[in-house]
């Protein structure tokens, strides 16, 4: 992502090949240019401890598999 282009929201998978989504989210939060961008996590992690971690981060999340309308509602909630 260039510094001149910023998305309205980010759909971020938790399990990524090189860096997990939570680390990516933390890096986004550390950067003043990206910390305001709402993030919706997409995850297959459905254990209560995983969901508790997302809640502690204060992020919206949606579990796989999901319905398109459910995803749309989460994005609308994230961007206000």
Rosetta blueprint (number, residue, H / E / L):
1 X L
2 X L
3 X L
4 X L
5 X L
6 X L
7 X L
8 X L
9 X E
10 X E
11 X E
12 X E
13 X E
14 X L
15 X L
16 X L
17 X L
18 X L
19 X L
20 X L
21 X H
22 X H
23 X H
24 X H
25 X H
26 X H
27 X H
28 X H
29 X H
30 X H
31 X L
32 X L
33 X L
34 X L
35 X L
36 X L
37 X L
38 X E
39 X E
40 X E
41 X E
42 X E
43 X E
44 X L
45 X L
46 X L
47 X L
48 X H
49 X H
50 X H
51 X H
52 X H
53 X H
54 X H
55 X H
56 X H
57 X H
58 X L
59 X L
60 X E
61 X E
62 X E
63 X E
64 X L
65 X L
66 X L
67 X L
68 X H
69 X H
70 X H
71 X H
72 X H
73 X H
74 X H
75 X H
76 X H
77 X H
78 X H
79 X H
80 X L
